[in-house]
Amino acid sequence: RQQRGGPARPGPAERRQGRQGLLVRLGGRQRRPGRRGQRRHQLAKSEDAPPQEAGDPGVFETEQATQQWLAAVPDDPQRFLRMRIAAENARRIQAGEAVPPGGAAMVIRLRVLLFALLLAGPGIAPLQAQDKPPVPETAEVEAIVDPDVASLRVTLEPAGPVHPQQMILLHVTGLYTIPITLERLGVPDFEGFRAVRLGKDDWYEAAMDDGRAARGFTRKYAIYAQRSGPLTIGSFVHHLTTVDASGRRRPVTLSSPPVTVEVAPAPVGDGVWWLAARNLEITDAWSTEPESLPVGTTVRRTVTVRAEGVTADQLPPMPKVRADKLIVVAGSPKPETTVRFTVRPDTTSEQHRQRMLRPAPGSGVSDHDGPDAVVTWHWDLRPISGVPVPLPPVVIPWFDTASGRMRTAVLPGRTVAFADTGSTLEDLERDLGITEAAVGAAGSDWELRAPRRRSFWPPSSAPHGTG
């Protein structure tokens, strides 16, 4: 077993011991962990980390905001796949690994042009400096508008402290005494907020503080703070194109000052779904009276929750209905959000018609500003016995933004049972005096008095073993 010019080969016992040692090393922590091992290691580190305090409002607000964001993401696998393919194609084009759309024809034209230049030879004179196109002058810088001729400001409603997920109406209002040919409003990124635009921009006749005639501009948003603490809304920048005294157009800008919002923590404990709304209603409907169902009938319960000043993803999740001796099949929730906005009282019918000529989907004129949400839950219920099954009430705690205090919406519980169709088997046995004790006492006598099975075979021809 001695190799030529090398060490001795290991014997069978040494090879077996080496394999055992390898198994021991692989079963320990010395091997390089894969993806699953890394994930388990991360989970173990997170479990070993000191737990966060249960009363920390930041953790609770972040978790609920994440759940609401996930609920708002549309479940559309086909759209996700198309976007994923488009993103991958754009990445390859940017990295030079793929040809852009229409690029193949462009490459062919460039090759033909290059071949023609090679055939032409050195007879083509190079482009001289005087033949180059003139360099355009520097673009005109946007000037800042004089506050005496225009103003832009932001107002919040309510102006005082608010809670996370509570609707804040944001009004961007501008007054202009200068002629405007083009305009574009630059919006900040709303860091720490969710924003929903309400209706279209409104231009109207107005007046400055000193009585001068002006053009008014208004845009409205419904914003929702995602965490507690001071949050700052950046400046809105109105990019305008005006006409000066000489008839020339020149760009100008007008900015609003930043606004800081004080957000107080939600006055609820951990594990409670926080909902701040202007109003909330909960109703239910039954396909059949649940207390008197025909035998073998399935009843459907439909619960509808309506709230003002919130979006559908802010509504609480669908409660779970579980009860003994009751088959429960829950349907999928059907959430819906409608954006409401008001119009000025002095708006003419023609202006109103033009504004509503092409309304945005899911929006409409109302007597209040802000989104309204509605969600529908339904369950199919069927008892499996004649025993009545009570259902617990549906309880939704919510914060009333109008009164500034907590409220509770309660839907009373109901009982699901079959209709009374007469005496049951238990009632009949009780009326006849048949009880478990009597049946147990008469069991042995019944076995003694039971007739013996008689054979119909003649004695001579009976099979073996029969009598």
C-alpha positions in Angstrom: 0.0 0.0 0.0 3.0 2.3 -0.3 2.7 4.6 -3.3 5.7 5.3 -5.4 7.3 8.4 -4.0 4.2 9.3 -2.0 2.5 8.7 1.4 0.9 5.4 2.3 -2.7 4.8 1.3 -5.2 4.8 4.1 -6.7 1.4 5.1 -10.4 0.6 5.3 -10.6 1.5 9.0 -8.9 4.8 8.4 -11.2 5.6 5.5 -14.3 4.7 7.6 -13.0 7.0 10.4 -12.4 9.8 7.9 -16.0 9.5 6.6 -17.4 9.6 10.1 -15.3 12.7 10.8 -16.5 14.4 7.6 -20.1 13.7 8.6 -19.5 15.1 12.0 -18.0 18.2 10.5 -20.9 18.6 8.1 -23.4 18.1 10.8 -21.8 20.9 12.9 -21.4 24.6 12.4 -18.2 24.3 10.4 -19.9 23.9 7.0 -20.8 26.9 4.9 -24.5 27.6 5.3 -26.7 27.8 2.3 -29.7 30.1 1.8 -31.8 28.1 4.2 -29.0 28.0 6.8 -28.5 31.7 6.5 -32.2 32.3 6.9 -32.3 30.1 10.0 -29.2 31.9 11.4 -30.9 35.3 10.8 -34.0 34.1 12.5 -32.0 32.8 15.5 -30.2 36.2 15.7 -33.5 38.0 15.6 -34.8 35.7 18.4 -31.7 36.3 20.5 -32.0 40.1 20.0 -33.6 42.0 22.9 -37.4 42.3 22.2 -38.9 45.7 21.6 -41.2 47.2 24.1 -44.9 46.2 23.6 -46.0 49.8 24.1 -43.7 51.3 21.4 -46.1 53.2 19.1 -43.6 53.4 16.3 -43.6 49.6 15.8 -47.4 49.4 15.9 -47.8 52.2 13.5 -45.2 50.8 11.1 -46.8 47.3 11.1 -50.3 48.6 10.4 -49.1 51.0 7.7 -47.3 48.0 6.0 -50.5 45.9 6.2 -52.5 48.7 4.6 -49.9 49.2 1.9 -50.0 45.5 1.1 -53.8 45.5 1.0 -53.7 48.4 -1.5 -51.4 46.5 -3.9 -53.6 45.0 -6.7 -53.5 41.2 -7.1 -52.7 41.1 -10.9 -50.1 38.4 -11.7 -50.3 39.1 -15.5 -49.5 42.8 -15.0 -46.7 42.0 -12.7 -45.2 39.6 -15.2 -45.4 42.2 -18.0 -43.8 44.8 -15.8 -41.1 42.4 -14.8 -40.3 41.5 -18.4 -40.3 45.2 -19.4 -37.9 46.1 -16.6 -35.5 43.3 -17.5 -35.6 44.3 -21.1 -34.8 48.0 -20.1 -32.0 46.8 -17.9 -30.4 44.8 -20.8 -30.8 47.7 -23.2 -29.1 50.1 -20.7 -26.3 47.6 -20.1 -25.8 47.1 -23.9 -26.8 43.5 -23.8 -29.9 43.9 -26.0 -31.0 46.0 -29.0 -33.5 48.7 -28.3 -36.9 48.8 -30.2 -36.2 49.7 -33.8 -32.5 49.4 -33.1 -31.9 46.6 -35.7 -33.0 48.9 -38.6 -30.8 51.7 -37.2 -27.8 49.4 -37.0 -28.3 48.3 -40.6 -28.5 52.0 -41.7 -25.4 52.9 -39.8 -23.5 50.0 -41.4 -24.6 51.0 -44.9 -23.6 54.6 -44.2 -20.2 53.5 -42.9 -19.7 51.3 -46.0 -20.5 54.3 -48.3 -18.0 56.5 -46.5 -15.3 53.8 -46.9 -16.0 53.6 -50.6 -15.9 57.4 -51.0 -12.4 57.5 -49.7 -10.5 60.6 -48.5 -12.4 62.9 -50.9 -14.8 64.0 -48.2 -13.5 67.0 -46.4 -13.7 66.9 -42.6 -16.2 69.1 -40.9 -14.6 72.5 -40.2 -15.1 74.6 -37.2 -17.0 77.2 -39.2 -19.3 74.5 -40.5 -20.5 73.4 -37.0 -23.9 74.5 -36.0 -24.0 77.4 -33.6 -24.2 76.6 -29.9 -27.5 77.7 -28.5 -27.4 80.3 -25.8 -28.0 79.4 -22.2 -31.7 78.9 -21.4 -33.4 81.6 -19.5 -33.5 81.1 -15.8 -36.9 81.1 -14.2 -37.4 84.2 -12.1 -39.1 84.4 -8.8 -42.5 86.1 -8.8 -42.9 89.3 -6.7 -45.2 88.5 -3.7 -47.2 91.7 -4.5 -48.5 90.3 -7.8 -48.9 86.6 -6.8 -49.0 84.3 -3.8 -49.1 80.6 -3.1 -49.9 79.1 0.3 -50.8 75.7 1.9 -53.6 75.3 4.5 -54.4 72.2 6.5 -57.7 71.1 8.0 -57.6 70.3 10.9 -54.7 72.6 11.8 -54.2 71.2 15.3 -52.5 67.9 16.3 -53.7 64.8 14.5 -53.2 61.0 14.8 -51.6 58.5 12.4 -54.0 57.4 9.6 -56.3 60.4 10.2 -57.3 62.3 7.1 -55.9 65.9 6.7 -57.3 68.1 4.0 -54.6 70.0 2.3 -55.5 73.0 0.2 -53.0 74.6 -2.2 -54.3 78.1 -2.9 -52.8 80.6 -5.3 -53.7 84.2 -6.3 -52.3 85.8 -9.4 -52.6 89.3 -10.9 -50.3 88.6 -13.8 -51.3 87.1 -17.1 -50.5 83.3 -17.2 -50.2 81.3 -20.5 -48.8 78.0 -19.1 -48.6 76.6 -15.6 -47.4 73.4 -13.9 -47.5 72.7 -10.2 -44.5 70.9 -8.7 -45.6 68.6 -5.8 -43.3 67.5 -2.9 -42.7 63.9 -2.2 -44.9 63.8 0.9 -42.3 62.0 3.0 -44.1 60.2 5.9 -47.6 60.7 4.3 -49.9 59.0 1.9 -51.6 61.4 -0.5 -54.9 61.2 -2.5 -55.7 64.0 -4.9 -59.3 65.2 -4.7 -60.8 66.3 -8.0 -59.2 68.6 -10.6 -57.6 72.0 -10.4 -60.0 74.8 -10.0 -59.4 78.3 -11.6 -61.8 81.1 -10.7 -62.2 84.8 -10.3 -60.9 86.1 -6.9 -59.4 89.2 -5.3 -56.3 90.0 -3.4 -56.2 91.2 0.2 -56.2 94.8 -0.9 -59.2 94.3 -3.3 -57.4 94.0 -6.6 -58.9 91.5 -9.1 -57.0 88.3 -9.4 -57.2 84.8 -10.7 -57.6 82.1 -8.1 -56.2 78.6 -8.1 -57.0 75.7 -5.8 -55.9 72.0 -5.6 -56.9 69.7 -2.8 -55.3 66.6 -1.3 -56.3 64.2 1.4 -53.1 63.2 3.2 -52.6 60.6 5.9 -49.6 60.5 8.3 -47.9 57.1 8.6 -46.2 57.6 11.9 -46.3 59.8 15.0 -44.0 62.8 15.6 -43.3 66.0 13.7 -43.6 65.6 9.9 -42.8 68.3 7.4 -44.5 68.9 4.1 -42.1 70.4 1.5 -42.8 73.4 -0.7 -45.2 73.4 -3.6 -43.6 75.1 -6.6 -45.8 76.7 -9.3 -44.0 77.0 -12.6 -45.7 79.7 -14.6 -45.2 81.3 -18.1 -46.2 84.9 -18.1 -46.2 87.7 -20.7 -44.3 90.9 -19.8 -45.0 94.4 -21.0 -43.1 93.9 -24.2 -45.2 90.9 -25.1 -42.4 88.4 -24.5 -43.0 85.2 -22.6 -40.8 84.5 -19.6 -40.9 81.7 -17.1 -41.3 82.4 -13.4 -41.7 80.3 -10.3 -43.7 80.7 -7.1 -43.1 78.6 -4.0 -45.2 78.0 -0.9 -43.5 77.8 2.5 -43.0 74.4 4.1 -45.6 73.2 6.7 -45.0 71.1 9.8 -47.6 68.7 11.1 -47.6 67.5 14.7 -48.8 63.8 14.8 -49.7 62.4 18.2 -49.6 58.6 18.9 -52.8 56.6 18.4 -54.7 56.2 21.7 -55.1 52.4 21.4 -53.1 49.4 22.6 -51.1 47.0 20.6 -53.0 44.4 18.6 -56.0 46.7 18.1 -56.7 47.8 14.5 -56.5 51.6 14.5 -59.2 53.3 12.4 -59.7 57.1 12.4 -62.8 58.1 10.4 -65.3 60.9 10.1 -68.2 58.5 10.4 -68.6 54.7 10.4 -71.7 52.5 9.8 -72.0 48.7 9.9 -75.1 46.7 8.7 -75.9 43.1 7.9 -78.4 41.2 5.8 -79.5 37.6 5.8 -80.8 35.6 2.9 -83.1 33.8 5.3 -84.0 34.2 8.9 -81.2 32.4 10.7 -83.3 31.3 13.7 -85.8 29.2 11.6 -83.9 27.6 8.7 -85.5 24.7 6.8 -83.6 21.4 7.2 -80.6 21.2 4.9 -80.7 25.0 4.0 -77.6 27.2 3.8 -78.0 30.8 4.8 -75.8 33.7 3.6 -74.8 36.6 5.9 -73.6 39.8 4.3 -72.0 42.5 6.5 -71.3 45.9 5.0 -68.9 48.5 6.6 -69.0 52.1 5.4 -66.6 54.8 6.6 -66.0 58.4 5.6 -62.6 60.0 5.4 -60.6 56.7 4.9 -59.5 54.5 2.0 -60.6 50.8 1.7 -57.2 49.5 2.8 -57.6 51.3 6.2 -60.7 49.3 7.1 -60.2 46.4 9.5 -59.7 42.9 8.2 -62.5 40.4 7.8 -63.3 38.7 11.1 -63.1 34.9 11.4 -66.4 33.1 12.2 -65.9 29.7 13.9 -68.5 27.8 15.8 -69.1 24.2 16.8 -71.7 22.2 14.8 -71.8 24.9 12.1 -70.2 24.8 8.6 -68.8 28.2 7.7 -67.6 29.1 4.2 -66.2 32.6 4.1 -66.1 34.6 0.8 -63.5 37.1 -0.4 -63.9 40.7 0.9 -64.9 43.3 -1.7 -63.4 46.7 -0.8 -64.1 49.9 -2.8 -62.9 53.5 -2.4 -64.8 56.5 -3.8 -63.0 59.9 -3.9 -65.5 62.7 -3.0 -64.9 66.4 -3.5 -67.0 69.6 -3.3 -67.4 72.5 -5.7 -67.6 76.2 -5.0 -71.1 77.6 -4.5 -70.5 80.2 -7.2 -69.6 77.6 -9.8 -71.8 78.1 -12.9 -73.5 75.2 -14.6 -71.2 75.5 -17.6 -68.1 75.3 -15.3 -69.6 72.4 -13.5 -70.3 70.6 -16.8 -66.7 71.1 -18.0 -65.3 69.9 -14.7 -67.4 66.7 -14.8 -67.1 66.1 -18.5 -64.5 63.4 -17.9 -64.5 62.6 -14.2 -61.8 60.4 -12.8 -62.8 56.8 -12.2 -64.1 56.3 -8.6 -64.7 60.0 -8.0 -67.8 62.2 -7.7 -69.2 65.5 -6.4 -70.4 65.3 -2.8 -71.1 67.5 0.2 -67.8 66.7 1.8 -64.1 66.3 0.7 -62.2 63.1 1.1 -62.4 59.5 0.1 -65.2 57.2 1.3 -64.6 53.4 1.7 -66.9 50.5 1.8 -66.2 46.8 2.2 -68.5 43.8 2.0 -68.0 40.5 3.8 -70.2 37.4 3.4 -70.3 34.0 4.9 -72.3 30.9 4.0 -73.6 29.1 7.1 -75.2 25.7 7.5 -75.9 23.9 10.8 -75.1 20.2 11.1 -77.4 19.4 14.0 -80.6 20.6 15.5 -78.8 22.4 18.3 -79.0 26.2 17.9 -75.6 27.8 17.3 -75.0 31.4 18.6 -72.8 33.7 16.6 -70.8 36.4 18.5 -71.3 40.1 17.8 -69.1 42.0 15.3 -67.3 44.8 17.2 -65.3 47.5 15.4 -63.6 50.2 17.6 -62.9 53.4 15.7 -61.7 57.0 16.5 -64.3 59.7 15.7 -62.3 62.6 14.2 -65.2 65.0 14.6 -65.6 64.6 18.4 -62.0 63.5 19.1 -62.9 60.3 21.1 -63.1 56.6 20.6 -66.3 54.9 19.6 -67.4 51.3 19.0 -69.6 50.0 16.2 -71.4 46.8 17.3 -73.4 44.4 15.2 -75.5 42.2 17.5 -75.0 38.5 17.5 -77.5 36.1 16.0 -78.5 32.5 16.4 -78.4 30.0 13.6 -80.8 27.0 14.0 -83.2 24.8 12.1 -86.9 25.5 12.2 -89.0 23.5 14.7 -90.6 20.7 12.6 -92.1 18.6 15.4 -90.9 16.1 18.0 -87.4 14.9 17.8 -86.2 11.3 18.3 -85.3 12.2 21.9 -88.7 13.6 22.5 -90.4 10.4 21.2 -88.1 8.2 23.3 -88.9 10.2 26.4 -92.7 10.0 25.7 -92.5 6.2 25.3 -90.5 5.8 28.5 -87.4 4.6 26.7 -84.4 5.7 28.7 -80.8 4.7 28.8 -81.3 3.0 32.2 -84.2 1.0 31.0 -82.4 -0.1 27.9 -79.4 -1.1 29.9 -81.4 -3.2 32.4 -83.4 -5.0 29.7 -80.4 -5.8 27.6 -79.5 -9.2 29.1 -83.2 -10.3 29.2 -83.6 -9.4 25.6 -80.6 -11.6 24.7 -82.1 -14.6 26.7 -85.5 -14.2 25.1 -84.2 -13.8 21.6 -85.5 -16.7 19.4 -83.0 -19.2 18.1 -82.4 -19.2 14.4 -84.1 -22.2 12.8 -82.7 -24.2 10.0 -84.7 -24.9 6.8 -82.5 -27.8 5.7 -83.8 -31.3 6.1 -81.9 -33.3 8.8 -80.5 -35.7 6.2 -79.4 -33.1 3.7 -78.3 -30.3 6.0 -74.8 -29.1 5.5 -72.2 -29.9 8.1 -72.3 -27.6 11.0 -76.0 -26.5 10.7 -78.8 -27.6 13.0 
